[in-house]
Amino acid sequence: MVLAADWLETNWPSLVTGAVQILVILVIAVVVRTVAHRMINRMTRGNGEIPPLLRPLRERAPQMIGAQWSERRRQRAMTIGSVLKSVTTFVTYGLAFLVVLSKLGFDLTPIIASAGVLGVAFGFGAQSLVRDFLSGIFMMLEDQYGVGDVIDIGQASGTVESVGLRVTTLRDGEGTVWYVRNGEVVRVGNSSQGFAVAVVDVPMGHLSDVNTALTVLGEVANAAVTESPLDADMLDTPQVLGIEKVTSEGITLRLTVKVRPGRQWATQRALRARIMAAFAAAGVKPPTPRQDHEPEPVRPPASRPTDSDMGGGDARTTGLGS
């Protein structure tokens, strides 16, 4: 007891100083993390405008408007902000932990080496998880797709409902929800960036005049795109490309028109309906259905035996009998 009391009396100033230093380090770490998180939260709020966090980054779908565009920006900003928050927390508390250990007299060299070994082991054991997060981060930074985009990622295709660092959620045309890991996405086809092209293929019969059909096709398309509701989606005038293919059933004509992203399918349906009605009014015949099998050949009726054949038969029979 005397030795303990003597040691405490001798070393209490250094103990108090060390405790105060550790407390100050922890307080500074908490303050730095809190300030950094508040700054990140402020940078991710757009208040109806582009969030400050997204201004240095490129946006690939500036033509989107309304609530859909706001939701796309909000999710993108929140996801990138969550990554920055996690990095800030890890770096701040990690540095504070190492400084506290050094104040307590621990040798940091074996600790750092052990942490490196554990990091390598974790990287090998969670390769798929790490790949998912890294793919999600780069996808967010590059704005490859976002909420409301119609995409094809190989495993599934549909409209993007939510985008996360690990999983992207799609809903296809039949209403099925698909959850796709970002690390499994090898290629992405986005139909909602820049512009889209509505390709309208119209069939006709061989006996109809091609020039007349092309004239009707161009007139109907040019008139349709100037009327509501198609006029709001048009970015260019229709282009009549001519004959696309010729088959045994008929001839296929092709028309293209540049429209707003995601509006190509509605434009195709509307134009095809008007063009088919105009073809019927102009006398342009539809294709001839192909027969699945050839008709069986008509067999001639069986011939009846003649009198000579009958007589010859009697003679042979008589001869044999005699």
ROMI-632677 format. One line per 3 residues: number of its first residue (from 1); their letters; for each residue x, y, z of N, C-alpha, C. Coordinates in steps of 0.02 Angstrom, whole numbers, plus 32768, in hexadecimal, padded with zeros to 4 digits. Example, Ala and Ser with C-alpha at 12.3 -4.5 7.8 and 13.67 -1.06 7.14 Angstrom:
BEGIN
1> as> 8294/7EE4/8186/8267/7F1F/8186/8294/7F5B/8186  8282/7F90/8162/82AC/7FCB/8165/8285/8002/818A;
***
This chain:
BEGIN
1> mvl> 8029/7FC4/8000/8000/8000/8000/802B/803F/8000  8063/803A/8027/808F/8074/8029/80AE/8080/7FE5  80C2/8049/7FC2/80E0/8051/7F80/80AD/806D/7F4D;
4> aad> 806F/8055/7F51/803C/806E/7F24/802E/80B7/7F30  802B/80C9/7F70/801F/810F/7F81/8058/813B/7F6A  8095/8122/7F74/80CE/8149/7F5D/80CF/8151/7F11;
7> wle> 80BC/8119/7EED/80BC/811D/7EA3/8086/814E/7E8C  804A/814B/7EAD/8015/8178/7E99/8027/81C0/7EA7  8048/81CB/7EE1/805B/8210/7EF2/808F/822A/7EC2;
10> tnw> 80B9/81FD/7EA8/80EE/8213/7E7B/80D4/821E/7E34  80A4/81F3/7E1D/808F/81F4/7DD7/804A/8213/7DCA  8029/822B/7DFF/7FE5/8244/7DF3/7FE4/8280/7DC3;
13> psl> 8016/82AB/7DC1/8011/82E2/7D8F/8011/82C8/7D47  803B/8295/7D3A/803B/827A/7CF5/7FFB/8255/7CE6  7FDD/8234/7D18/7F9D/8211/7D0C/7F65/8243/7CFC;
16> vtg> 7F62/8278/7D23/7F2E/82AA/7D16/7F39/82CB/7CD3  7F77/82D9/7CC3/7F85/82F8/7C82/7F73/82CA/7C49  7F84/8289/7C4F/7F73/825A/7C1B/7F28/8251/7C12;
19> avq> 7F03/824F/7C4B/7EBA/8248/7C47/7E9B/8285/7C25  7EB5/82BF/7C38/7E9A/82FD/7C19/7EA9/82FD/7BCE  7EE4/82E8/7BBB/7EF6/82E6/7B74/7EC9/82B5/7B4D;
22> ilv> 7EBD/827B/7B6B/7E91/8249/7B49/7E4B/8265/7B43  7E33/8285/7B78/7DF0/82A3/7B75/7DEC/82D9/7B3F  7E1F/8302/7B3B/7E20/8336/7B08/7E21/8318/7AC2;
25> ilv> 7E48/82E2/7ABA/7E4B/82C0/7A78/7E07/82A5/7A64  7DE4/8285/7A93/7DA1/8269/7A84/7D6F/82A0/7A75  7D72/82D7/7A9B/7D44/830F/7A8E/7D51/832D/7A4A;
28> iav> 7D91/8335/7A39/7DA2/8351/79F7/7D89/8323/79BF  7D90/82E1/79C8/7D79/82B1/7995/7D2E/82B6/798C  7D09/82BA/79C4/7CBF/82BF/79BF/7CAB/8300/799E;
31> vvr> 7CCC/8336/79AF/7CBB/8378/7992/7CCA/8378/7947  7D04/835D/7934/7D16/835C/78ED/7CE4/8331/78C6  7CD2/82F8/78E0/7CA2/82CD/78BD/7C5E/82F0/78B7;
34> tva> 7C47/8311/78ED/7C06/8332/78EB/7C06/836C/78B8  7C3B/8393/78B9/7C3F/83CB/7889/7C42/83B2/7842  7C69/837D/7836/7C6F/8361/77F3/7C2C/8346/77DB;
37> hrm> 7C07/8323/7806/7BC6/8308/77F2/7B94/8340/77E4  7B95/8375/780A/7B68/83AD/77FD/7B78/83CE/77BA  7BB8/83D5/77AC/7BCB/83F2/776C/7BB4/83C5/7732;
40> inr> 7BBB/8384/773A/7BA6/8356/7705/7B5A/8359/76FD  7B35/835C/7735/7AEC/8361/7731/7AD7/83A1/770C  7AFA/83D8/771A/7AEA/8417/76F9/7AF9/8414/76AE;
43> mtr> 7B2E/83EF/769C/7B40/83E9/7655/7B12/83BB/762F  7AEF/838E/7652/7AC2/835F/7630/7A7A/8379/762A  7A6B/83B2/7649/7A28/83CF/7644/7A26/8400/760A;
46> gng> 79F6/83F4/75DD/79F2/841F/75A3/79C0/8456/75AA  798A/844B/75D3/7954/847D/75DA/7937/8491/7596  792B/845F/756B/790F/846D/7529/7943/847A/74F4;
49> eip> 7982/8481/7505/79B7/848D/74D5/79E9/8454/74D7  7A1D/845A/74AE/7A51/8426/74AF/7A77/8429/74F1  7A7B/83F1/7516/7AA1/83F2/7554/7AEA/8405/7548;
52> pll> 7B08/842B/7575/7B4F/843F/756B/7B7E/8404/7561  7B6D/83CA/757E/7B98/8390/7577/7B9A/8376/7530  7B63/8381/7509/7B5F/8367/74C5/7B75/8399/7490;
55> rpl> 7B80/83D7/74A3/7B91/840A/7470/7BD3/83FB/744C  7C07/83E3/746E/7C45/83D3/7448/7C3F/8394/741D  7C0B/836B/7429/7C04/832C/7405/7BD8/8335/73C8;
58> rer> 7BE3/830A/7397/7BBD/830D/7359/7B79/82EC/7361  7B46/830C/7344/7B02/82F0/7343/7AF3/82DA/72FD  7ADE/829A/72F6/7AD2/827E/72B4/7A89/8282/729F;
61> apq> 7A5D/829A/72CA/7A16/829E/72B8/79F9/82E1/72CB  7A14/8318/72B0/79FB/835A/72C3/79B6/8369/72A6  799E/833F/7276/795E/834D/7257/7923/8338/7283;
64> mig> 7930/8312/72B9/78FB/82FD/72E5/78E3/8337/730F  78A2/833B/731B/7885/8372/7340/7855/8356/7374  7841/8381/73A3/780D/836F/73D2/7826/8345/740B;
67> aqw> 77F5/8322/742A/7804/82FA/7466/7835/82C2/7458  7832/82A6/741D/785F/826F/740C/78A7/8286/740D  78B4/82C0/73F1/78F9/82DB/73F0/7910/82EC/7436;
70> ser> 78E3/8308/7460/78F5/8319/74A5/7906/82DA/74CC  78E0/82A5/74C3/78EE/8267/74E6/7930/8249/74CF  793F/824F/748F/797F/8235/7475/79B9/825A/7496;
73> rrq> 79B5/829C/7497/79EA/82C3/74B6/79F0/82B5/7501  79B7/82AF/7522/79B8/82A5/756A/79DA/8263/757C  79C7/822D/7558/79E5/81EC/7568/7A2F/81EC/7557;
76> ram> 7A42/820B/7520/7A89/820C/750F/7AB1/8232/7543  7A98/826D/7557/7ABB/8296/7589/7ABE/8273/75CC  7A87/8253/75E1/7A86/8231/7622/7AB5/81F6/7623;
79> tig> 7AB9/81D1/75EC/7AE5/8197/75EA/7B2F/81AC/75EC  7B41/81DE/75C4/7B86/81F6/75C7/7B95/8214/760B  7B64/8238/7628/7B6E/8254/766A/7B78/821F/76A0;
82> svl> 7B54/81E7/769B/7B5E/81B1/76CC/7BA4/8193/76C8  7BBE/818F/768B/7C03/8177/7683/7C34/81A6/76A4  7C2B/81E7/7699/7C58/8219/76B7/7C53/8218/7703;
85> ksv> 7C16/820E/771D/7C0E/820A/7765/7C32/81CE/7782  7C2C/8195/7761/7C4D/8159/777A/7C99/8161/7778  7CB3/817E/7743/7CFB/8189/773F/7D12/81BA/7775;
88> ttf> 7CEC/81EF/777F/7CFE/8220/77B3/7CFF/8201/77F8  7CCC/81D9/7807/7CC8/81B9/7849/7D03/8189/7853  7D11/8160/7820/7D47/812F/7826/7D8B/8151/7830;
91> vty> 7D99/8185/7808/7DD9/81A6/780C/7DE0/81CB/784F  7DAC/81EF/7863/7DB0/8217/78A1/7DB9/81EA/78DE  7D8E/81B9/78E6/7D93/818E/7921/7DD0/8160/791D;
94> gla> 7DE4/814D/78E2/7E20/8125/78DB/7E5F/814A/78F2  7E65/8188/78DC/7E9F/81B0/78F1/7E9D/81BE/793D  7E61/81CC/7956/7E5B/81D8/799E/7E6E/819A/79C6;
97> flv> 7E5A/815F/79AF/7E6B/8121/79D2/7EB6/8116/79D3  7ED8/8122/799B/7F20/8119/7999/7F45/814B/79C6  7F2D/8189/79C8/7F4D/81BB/79F3/7F44/81A9/7A3D;
100> vls> 7F08/8191/7A4E/7EFC/817D/7A94/7F29/8143/7AA8  7F31/8112/7A7B/7F5D/80DA/7A8A/7FA5/80F2/7A94  7FBB/8121/7A6B/7FFF/813A/7A73/8007/815F/7AB6;
103> klg> 7FD3/8183/7ACB/7FD6/81A5/7B0C/7FD9/8174/7B46  7FBA/8139/7B3D/7FBB/8106/7B71/7FFC/80DF/7B71  8028/80EC/7B42/8069/80CB/7B42/806D/808C/7B18;
106> fdl> 803A/807E/7AEF/803C/8042/7AC5/8066/804F/7A87  8087/8019/7A70/80AD/801D/7A31/807D/8013/79F7  807A/8044/79CB/804A/8042/7994/8060/8016/795A;
109> tpi> 809F/8005/7956/80B7/7FDF/791C/8095/7F9B/7916  8093/7F70/794A/8070/7F30/7942/8025/7F38/7937  8008/7F6D/7954/7FC0/7F78/794B/7FB0/7F88/7902;
112> ias> 7FD9/7FB5/78E5/7FCE/7FC7/789F/7FDA/7F8A/7871  800D/7F62/7881/801A/7F27/7858/7FE1/7EF5/785D  7FC6/7EEB/789A/7F8D/7EBE/78A2/7F50/7ED7/787D;
115> agv> 7F46/7F18/7880/7F0D/7F35/785C/7F14/7F2B/7811  7F52/7F2F/77F7/7F5C/7F23/77B0/7F4D/7EDB/779D  7F62/7EAC/77C8/7F53/7E65/77BA/7F08/7E58/77BC;
118> lgv> 7EE6/7E75/77EE/7E9D/7E6C/77F1/7E7A/7E8C/77B5  7E94/7EC5/779F/7E76/7EE4/7764/7E7D/7EBA/7726  7EB7/7E9A/771D/7EC1/7E6E/76E4/7E93/7E31/76E8;
121> afg> 7E8E/7E14/7725/7E62/7DDA/772E/7E19/7DEC/7720  7E05/7E27/7738/7DC0/7E3D/772C/7DB4/7E48/76E1  7DE6/7E65/76C0/7DDE/7E71/7678/7DD6/7E31/7651;
124> fga> 7DFB/7DFC/7663/7DF4/7DBC/7640/7DB2/7D9A/7653  7D9E/7DA0/7692/7D61/7D7E/76A7/7D21/7DA0/7690  7D23/7DE0/7683/7CE7/7E05/766F/7CF2/7E27/762B;
127> qsl> 7D0D/7E01/75FC/7D1B/7E1F/75BB/7CDC/7E36/7598  7CA7/7E0D/759A/7C69/7E20/7578/7C4A/7E5E/7597  7C4C/7E63/75DA/7C30/7E9D/75FB/7C57/7EDC/75EA;
130> vrd> 7C99/7ED7/75EB/7CC3/7F10/75DA/7CB8/7F25/7591  7CB2/7EF3/7564/7CA6/7F03/751E/7C63/7F26/7514  7C30/7F10/753A/7BEE/7F30/7535/7BF2/7F7A/7549;
133> fls> 7C14/7F87/7581/7C19/7FCC/7599/7C42/7FF8/756A  7C7A/7FDE/7552/7CA3/8005/7525/7C7E/8014/74E4  7C5B/7FE2/74CA/7C34/7FED/748C/7BFE/8020/7498;
136> gif> 7BDD/801E/74D2/7BA9/804F/74E2/7BC4/8095/74E7  7C00/809C/7505/7C1E/80DE/750C/7C2E/80FD/74C8  7C4F/80D6/749D/7C5F/80F0/745B/7C21/80FD/7431;
139> mml> 7BEF/80D2/7439/7BB1/80DD/7414/7B90/811F/7429  7B92/812E/746A/7B76/816D/7482/7B9F/81A9/746A  7BE0/81A4/746E/7C0A/81DD/745A/7C03/81EB/7410;
142> edq> 7BFD/81B6/73E7/7BF9/81BF/739E/7BB1/81C9/7387  7B80/81C2/73B4/7B39/81CB/73A2/7B26/819F/7367  7B36/815F/736B/7B26/8131/7334/7ADB/8128/732D;
145> ygv> 7AB7/8126/7364/7A6E/8123/7363/7A54/813B/73A6  7A14/814B/73A9/79F5/8163/73E6/79AC/8152/73E9  798A/816B/741B/7943/815D/7425/791B/8177/73EA;
148> gdv> 78F0/814C/73CF/78C6/815E/7396/78E3/814B/7353  7922/8138/734F/7941/8123/730F/7929/80DE/72FC  7921/80D3/72BB/7911/8091/729F/7952/8073/7287;
151> idi> 7968/803C/72A7/79A9/8020/7299/79A4/7FD6/728B  79D7/7FBC/726A/79E0/7F74/725E/7A24/7F61/7277  7A26/7F38/72AC/7A66/7F25/72CA/7A74/7EDA/72C1;
154> gqa> 7A56/7EBC/728F/7A64/7E76/7281/7A38/7E47/72A8  7A40/7E45/72EB/7A18/7E18/7313/79CE/7E2D/7314  79C2/7E6D/730F/797D/7E87/7311/797C/7ECA/72EE;
157> sgt> 7941/7EE0/72DC/7937/7F21/72BD/78F6/7F3F/72D7  78F4/7F81/72DC/78B8/7FA2/72F4/78C8/7FE8/730C  789C/8003/7335/78A3/8047/734F/78C4/8045/7394;
160> ves> 78F6/806F/739D/791B/8071/73DC/78EF/8092/7412  78E5/806E/744A/78BE/8089/7481/78E9/80A4/74B9  7922/8085/74C4/7950/809E/74F8/7997/8087/74E7;
163> vgl> 79C7/80AF/74FD/7A0D/80A1/74F0/7A33/80A6/7532  7A57/8071/7543/7A7F/8070/7580/7AC7/805E/7570  7AF1/805E/75A3/7B36/804D/7599/7B40/8003/7589;
166> rvt> 7B13/7FD8/75A1/7B1B/7F91/7596/7AE8/7F74/7566  7AAB/7F8E/7566/7A75/7F70/753F/7A50/7FA6/7518  7A3D/7F96/74DA/7A12/7FC0/74B1/79CF/7F9D/74A9;
169> tlr> 7998/7FC1/74B1/7955/7FA4/74AE/7933/7FBA/746D  791B/7F88/7446/78F9/7F94/7407/78B2/7F77/740A  7886/7F94/73E2/7843/7F78/73D7/7838/7F71/738C;
172> dge> 782C/7F33/7376/7824/7F28/732E/77DE/7F38/7317  77D0/7F2C/72D7/7790/7F3D/72BA/7755/7F15/72D5  7763/7EDA/72F2/772F/7EB0/730F/7725/7EBD/7359;
175> gtv> 7749/7EED/7375/7740/7EFE/73BC/776E/7ED9/73EB  7799/7EAE/73D2/77C7/7E89/73FE/7800/7EB6/7414  7810/7EB4/7455/7846/7EDB/7471/7885/7EB0/7472;
178> wyv> 78BC/7ECB/7456/78FC/7EA9/7453/792E/7ECD/747F  7953/7EA7/74A8/7988/7EC2/74D1/79CA/7EA8/74B5  79F2/7ED5/7499/7A2F/7EC3/7476/7A6B/7EDF/749C;
181> rng> 7A9A/7EB4/74AC/7AD7/7ECB/74CD/7B02/7EF2/749C  7B1C/7F2A/74B3/7B43/7F56/7487/7B82/7F34/746D  7B9E/7F07/7493/7BDB/7EE5/747D/7BCF/7EB4/7446;
184> evv> 7B90/7E9F/743C/7B7F/7E6F/7407/7B6E/7E92/73C5  7B6B/7ED4/73C4/7B5A/7EF9/7388/7B98/7F01/735D  7B99/7EE1/7323/7BD3/7EE5/72F7/7BCA/7F1C/72C3;
187> rvg> 7B8D/7F24/72AA/7B80/7F59/7279/7B3A/7F74/7286  7B2F/7FB3/7274/7AEF/7FD4/7280/7AD9/7FF6/7240  7A9C/7FE8/722C/7A7D/800D/71F4/7A48/803B/720F;
190> nss> 7A52/807D/7209/7A24/80AF/7225/79FC/80CF/71ED  79BA/80C7/71F0/798D/80E3/71BC/7972/8127/71D0  798C/8145/7205/7970/8184/721F/79A3/81BC/7222;
193> qgf> 79D6/81B9/71FB/7A09/81EE/71FC/7A0F/820E/71B7  7A0E/8250/71B6/7A17/8275/7178/79D9/8276/714D  79CF/8243/7125/7995/823E/70FA/7989/81F5/70EA;
196> ava> 7950/81E7/70CC/793E/81A4/70B6/7925/81A8/706E  7925/816F/704C/790E/816C/7007/78D4/813A/7004  789B/8152/6FEE/7861/8126/6FE4/7866/8108/6F9E;
199> vvd> 786D/80C7/6F9A/7872/80A3/6F5A/782F/8081/6F4C  780E/8095/6F16/77CC/807B/6F04/77D3/8053/6EC4  77C8/8012/6EC8/77C7/7FE6/6E8E/777F/7FD7/6E7B;
202> vpm> 776D/7FE5/6E3C/7729/7FDC/6E25/7728/7FA9/6DEB  7702/7F73/6DF1/7700/7F41/6DBB/76CC/7F53/6D86  76D7/7F3B/6D49/76A8/7F43/6D11/76AF/7F08/6CE2;
205> ghl> 767C/7EFF/6CB7/767C/7EC6/6C89/76A5/7ED4/6C4B  76B6/7E9E/6C27/76DE/7EA4/6BEA/76B7/7EC7/6BB2  7675/7EC0/6BB1/764D/7EDB/6B7A/7640/7F25/6B80;
208> sdv> 7651/7F44/6BB8/7645/7F8C/6BC2/7680/7FB3/6BA6  7672/7FF2/6B93/76A6/801E/6B77/76D2/803A/6BAF  7712/8030/6BAA/7741/8045/6BDE/7745/8091/6BE3;
211> nta> 7747/80B3/6BAB/774C/80FD/6BAC/770F/811C/6BCE  76D4/8100/6BC0/7698/811A/6BE1/769B/810F/6C2C  76B2/80D3/6C3F/76B7/80C4/6C87/76EA/80F2/6CAA;
214> ltv> 7722/8100/6C8A/7754/812C/6CA7/7739/8173/6CAE  7713/818A/6C7C/76F6/81CD/6C80/76C4/81D2/6CBA  7699/81A0/6CC0/7668/81A0/6CF6/768C/819C/6D3A;
217> lge> 76C1/8174/6D3E/76E6/816C/6D7B/7703/81AF/6D93  7723/81D4/6D64/7740/8214/6D77/770C/8248/6D89  76D5/824B/6D63/76A2/827D/6D71/7681/8271/6DB5;
220> van> 7670/8233/6DC4/764F/8224/6E03/767E/8232/6E3E  76BE/821F/6E37/76ED/822A/6E6E/76F9/8274/6E7B  7702/829B/6E47/770E/82E3/6E4E/76D2/8306/6E6D;
223> aav> 7696/82EF/6E5C/765A/830D/6E79/7651/82F8/6EC2  7662/82B9/6ED1/7657/82A0/6F16/7684/82C1/6F48  76C3/82CE/6F35/76F3/82EA/6F66/76E6/8333/6F75;
226> tes> 76BA/8353/6F50/76A9/8399/6F5E/766B/83A0/6F89  764B/8367/6F98/760E/8368/6FC0/761C/834C/7005  75EF/835F/7033/75F4/8345/7078/75DD/82FC/707A;
229> pld> 75FC/82D1/70A1/7630/82DE/70D3/7677/82D3/70BA  767F/82C0/707A/76C1/82AF/7062/76EF/82EB/705B  76D3/8326/7050/76FD/8361/7043/772A/8372/707F;
232> adm> 7715/8360/70BC/773E/8371/70F7/777C/8345/70FD  777D/830C/70D9/77B5/82DE/70DF/77E5/82E2/70A4  77D6/8308/7071/77FF/8309/7035/783D/8334/703D;
235> ldt> 7876/831B/7025/78B4/8342/7023/78CC/834E/6FDC  78AD/832E/6FAB/78C1/8336/6F65/7887/831F/6F39  788B/832E/6EF9/7857/8318/6ECA/785F/82CF/6EB9;
238> pqv> 7828/82AC/6EA6/782D/8266/6E94/7857/825C/6E54  7879/8224/6E51/78A2/8212/6E18/7889/81D0/6DFB  7871/81D2/6DBC/785B/8196/6D9A/7898/8176/6D79;
241> lgi> 78AC/813C/6D93/78E9/811C/6D7B/78DC/80F1/6D3D  789E/80DC/6D32/788E/80B4/6CF7/7883/806B/6D09  7894/803F/6CD9/7889/7FF8/6CE2/78BE/7FDB/6D10;
244> ekv> 78A8/7FBA/6D45/78D6/7F9C/6D75/78E5/7F54/6D63  78B2/7F2D/6D50/78BD/7EE8/6D3D/7884/7ED0/6D12  7892/7E9B/6CEC/7861/7E7C/6CBF/7860/7E31/6CD0;
247> tse> 7824/7E18/6CDE/781C/7DD1/6CEE/77E8/7DB3/6CC0  77DB/7D73/6CC8/77A9/7D52/6C9F/7762/7D69/6CB0  7759/7D84/6CED/7716/7D9C/6D00/7709/7DE3/6CE8;
250> git> 773C/7E0E/6CE8/7730/7E53/6CD5/776F/7E7D/6CDA  7765/7EC0/6CDB/779B/7EF1/6CDE/7795/7F18/6D1E  77CE/7F28/6D3E/77CE/7F4E/6D7C/77EE/7F92/6D70;
253> lrl> 77C9/7FC8/6D7F/77E2/800C/6D7A/77F8/8025/6DBF  782A/804F/6DC0/7844/8067/6E01/7842/80B3/6E04  782C/80CB/6E3F/782A/8113/6E4F/784B/811D/6E93;
256> tvk> 7874/8152/6E99/7894/8161/6ED9/7887/81AA/6EEA  7886/81B8/6F2C/787D/81FC/6F44/78A0/8202/6F88  78C5/8238/6F93/78E8/8244/6FD1/78B8/8263/7004;
259> vrp> 78B5/8244/7040/7886/825A/7073/78AA/8261/70B6  7884/8278/70E8/789F/827D/712B/78AE/8238/7147  78DF/8233/7174/78F1/81F1/7190/78B6/81D1/71B2;
262> grq> 78AD/8190/71A6/7878/816A/71C5/7834/8170/71A3  782E/819A/716E/77EE/81A4/714D/77EB/8181/7109  781E/8158/70F9/781F/8139/70B8/77E9/8104/70B0;
265> wat> 77D8/80E0/70E5/77A8/80AA/70DF/7761/80C6/70D5  774F/80F9/70FB/770D/8118/70F2/7707/8137/70AD  773D/8155/7094/773C/8173/7052/7734/813D/701C;
268> qra> 7756/8105/7023/774F/80CE/6FF3/7708/80B6/6FEF  76E8/80AB/7028/76A3/8092/7028/7673/80C3/7008  767B/8104/7018/764D/8136/6FFD/7655/813D/6FB1;
271> lra> 7694/8141/6F9A/76A0/8148/6F52/768A/810A/6F2C  7696/80CF/6F47/7684/8092/6F24/7638/808D/6F1B  7612/80A2/6F4E/75C9/80A0/6F49/75B0/80CF/6F12;
274> rim> 75CB/810C/6F0F/75B5/813C/6EDD/75CA/8126/6E97  7605/810B/6E91/761D/80F7/6E4E/75F5/80BC/6E33  75E6/808B/6E5C/75BF/8052/6E45/7579/8068/6E2F;
277> aaf> 755A/8097/6E54/7519/80B0/6E40/751E/80D6/6DFE  7552/80FD/6DF4/755B/8122/6DB5/7569/80F2/6D7B  758E/80BC/6D87/759A/808B/6D53/7559/806B/6D3C;
280> aaa> 752E/805A/6D6C/74EE/803C/6D5A/74C3/806C/6D31  74C4/80AC/6D43/749D/80DD/6D1D/74B9/80E9/6CD8  74FC/80E4/6CD0/751C/80EF/6C8F/751E/80B1/6C63;
283> gvk> 7505/8079/6C7C/7504/803C/6C54/7545/8015/6C54  7571/8023/6C83/75B0/7FFE/6C88/75A0/7FBC/6CAB  75AB/7F85/6C88/7598/7F44/6CA1/75C9/7F2B/6CD7;
286> ppt> 75B0/7F06/6D08/75DC/7EE8/6D3A/7602/7EAC/6D1E  7633/7E93/6D40/7658/7E58/6D27/762B/7E1B/6D21  763E/7DED/6CF5/761A/7DAF/6CEC/7633/7D7C/6D1E;
289> prq> 7606/7D5E/6D44/761D/7D2C/6D75/763F/7CF1/6D52  7673/7CD8/6D70/7697/7C9F/6D54/7674/7C5E/6D68  766F/7C2F/6D39/7652/7BEE/6D48/7687/7BC3/6D6B;
292> dhe> 7671/7BA4/6DA1/76A0/7B7B/6DC8/76B3/7B3B/6DA4  7686/7B1F/6D79/7697/7AE1/6D56/7679/7AE4/6D10  7697/7ABD/6CE2/767F/7ABC/6C9D/7642/7A8E/6C98;
295> pep> 7612/7A9E/6C6C/75D8/7A73/6C64/75EC/7A30/6C46  75C9/79FC/6C5C/75D7/79B9/6C42/75C3/79B4/6BF9  75EB/7993/6BCF/75DA/798B/6B87/759B/7960/6B7E;
298> vrp> 7573/7971/6B4B/7535/794C/6B3E/7547/790B/6B18  7532/78D3/6B33/7540/7892/6B13/750B/7882/6ADF  751F/7868/6AA4/74ED/7855/6A71/74C4/7819/6A88;
301> pas> 7485/7815/6A73/745B/77DB/6A88/7476/7799/6A6B  746C/7765/6A8F/7483/7722/6A79/745C/770B/6A3C  747F/76EE/6A08/745F/76D8/69CA/743E/7694/69D3;
304> rpt> 7404/7689/69B1/73DF/764A/69B5/73FB/7619/6981  73F9/75D7/698E/7413/75A6/695D/73E8/75A5/691E  7407/759B/68E3/73E4/7599/68A2/73CC/7552/6894;
307> dsd> 73A3/754D/685C/7388/750B/6848/73BF/74DC/6831  73F2/74F9/680F/7429/74CE/67F7/744E/74AF/6832  7456/74DA/6867/7478/74BF/68A2/744E/7487/68C1;
310> mgg> 740C/7490/68C1/73E1/745D/68DC/73E3/741E/68B3  73E2/7427/686E/73E5/73EC/6842/7425/73C6/6848  745C/73EA/684B/749D/73C9/6852/74A1/73A1/6892;
313> gda> 7480/73B9/68C3/7481/7396/6903/745B/7354/68FE  7421/7353/68D7/73FA/7316/68D1/7420/72E2/68AA  7443/72FB/6875/7468/72CB/684A/749F/72A9/6871;
316> rtt> 74C2/72D0/6898/74F8/72B1/68BE/74DC/727F/68EF  74A3/7290/690A/7485/7262/693B/746F/7221/691A  7453/7226/68DB/743D/71EA/68B8/7476/71BE/68A5;
319> glg> 74AC/71DF/6890/74E7/71B9/687C/7503/7192/68B7  7504/71AD/68ED/751F/718B/6928/74F3/7151/693C  74B3/715C/6932/7485/7126/6946/748C/70EA/6919;
322> s> 7498/70F3/68D7/749E/70BC/68AA/74E1/709A/68B1;
***
